[in-house]
Amino acid sequence: MQSLHILRRSFQAFRRIGAVPVYRLRTAYPCVQLLNYSGSPATTVSSPDELSSQARILVTLKSIKEDLNTIEASDEDKSEKQNARAHFICEQLQKLLKSNREDKISANGIHAKQVQQLFRSIKSDANHLSAQNVIECVAAYVQLSLAVCCNNEAERNDCLNLEEYCKFEVQVKDNLDSTSLQHLVMLYNTFFECRLRHPQTVIFYACEKLLRERVPKVTQLDELISLCELVNDSDQKQLWESVENRVSLFSDKMSIQQLTSCLHSLVNRKSPSKASRQLHSKLISQVLEHEAPSLQVRHLSFITWTMKKVGVPDAGVLQKLCEKIMQTKSRRNNDKSGNDTLKLCYLLSNLDRFQWAQKDVFDLVVARLLNLHSAQLVDPVRLVLINAANLNIRLAESQQLIKRHITSKKKVKDVYERVHLLWAFSVMGKQGMVSKEIEDLFNPNLLKSVEEDKPLKVLKLLKNLRDIAMTVDKPLGSLTFLCELKRLEKQRKSSNFENGVYHIIENNLPEGSYCKNVITPAGHKIDIELYVNDRGEAVAMKDQTTGIHRIALKTRGYFTMSKPNNLPLGWVMMENRNLVKEGYTLLEIPHYEWLKHSTSETRLVFINERIKEAVQSKTQTDTSRKRVF
């Protein structure tokens, strides 16, 4: 058994590094897994989850052959055995669907003929099985077939035209009127992908018709939760609006588990309408109306994840959430393991764009962190400090927390975590803490240690590192990573917001008075650089060489400001300070102000007004500085 274990681990290593050809892995690795499988397939209803798809096929076929296949015509419990076999195969189809994507990457995925072979193994007429069993088998088979044959239309047709399957499909179609609402939703979602293919289109639109008739009459809470799982179909707005109306009508009768279940399904839908957002806010408020012990930290974490995903800007909801979080202080003060404190840290990270009405929540988490052992601090401290820095919150005991973190025996060895922490210190004005920790940070080997990472991850690291250097006034010429930072910034695409502003400027300002996507010496990317005189009028650089203001125009979208007060996040304020240090006059165009102007003419007037305001502000600042000196 030990040798089999070593062989199995070896195949896993070879599979990861690609040292063994795909066809050999597909043939040998499942056999190793099967030999190493300690359970008895003949008596075990379900296979272990760690089996690959190919190994699961082998175990399933062996189970059917040795145990589930022995059904005699004279058996008194023949119908029961047939249903048990169909249910077992349905379960295996569902498990194969979950592991299909990963197994395709690891060369252990299954192919269409194996899916067909499994369905044939049911070996029972659809009339001899329960209606629920037939529907679940059809749904599992169709979903797995569509996933396995996603890039092969011929194989997909072969699967959906399988003779044994077609008999099940006819049985489903003939009994749709008596099908439960939950199974109608299952069939609707299953056939959504192939709704334009006959005969599946018949079942799909028949399900849709029945749902339209039944949804306005639904009163059972479990049925309402099932309806929330309907697939996102923009063509069926009327059906979905009907579902939302029923959920809104009966939401006050739901338990906290039912509310969170509905909310989880609702927020995952694409392009929510205004009514949908109102329903999100209502369900969130109803969850927060519950009291302990039913309302737990995990529910609060889910609410914060929901608010981050849908962007709930309601200040009342934020205030209520703050109050619920503060109540955890009296419920679990003896959190020696740190589990609840860690949950609160991740909870705050989900609300990194929401400005809290009170900073007591952050102070509560800091106080709990200081009660933990220093070895537990690394990840929670990083989350709390970075989020507090982004929201410009001054923590009551931040200095003590930072000192304990730096002197912890568990040092921050990961370069990303260390740079992100130092960046948080920089935003919070802890220049002294930053200066002590950067002696060995700016070295030529830094890029080599991260060069194989994802570009976006490296870009964020280098931007934070640049911000740290400018905070301590480190000479730009000594920063060897700036060339790589500039290269990555040039590759970053402009947003639709940036392109819209540039289109107005391009069509109305004189040529040579603007430049798009400028990379500064410090590696900042400026959306549009404008050249204007002291009166705020755009001038071409070649026509005037003195008395020119270089304006850095930055568009500020939704994700650059905290909610609901539209205050700039910490990284935005850091970028603004750095641009001013580089000699630019800053001009910000917030998204909420831009959207107030719908025509090109009004937007041009708005831009010109903001340019003049920026120049006047810069002139007044310069004048006041001269008076001081």
Buried (B, 14 or more C-beta within 10 A) or exposed (E): EEEEEEBBEBBBEBBEEEEBEEEEBBEBBBBBBBEBBEEEBEEEEBBEEEBBBBBBBBBBBEBBEEBBEEBEEEEEEBBEBBBBBBBBBBBBBBBBBEBBEEBBEBBBBBBBEBBBEBBEBBBBEBEEBEBBBBBBBBBBBBBBBBBBBEEEEEBBBBBBEBEBBEEBBEBBBEBBEEBBBBBBBBBBBBBBBBBEBEEBEBBBEBBBEBBEEBBEEBEEBEBBBBBBBBBEBEEBEEBBBBBBBBBBEBBEEBEBEBBBBBBBBBBEBEEBEEEBBBBBBBBBBBBBEBEEEEBBBEBBBBBBBBBBEBEBBBEEBBEBBBBBBBEBBEEEEEBEEBEBBBBBBBBBBBBBBBBBBEBBBBBBBBBBBEEBEBEBBBEBBBBBBBBBBBBBBEBBEBEEBBEBBBEBEEEBEEBBBBBBBBBBBBBBEBBEBBBEBBEEBBEEEBBEEBEEEEEEEBBBBBBBBBBBBBBEEBEBEEBEBBEBBBBBBEEEEBEEBBBBBBEBBEEBBEEEBBEBBBBBEBBBBBBBBBBBBEEBBBBBBEEEEEEBBBBBBBBBBEEBBBBBEBEBBBBBBBBBBBBBEBEBBBBBBBBEEBEEBEEEEEBBEBBBEBBBEBBEEBBEEEEEEEEEE
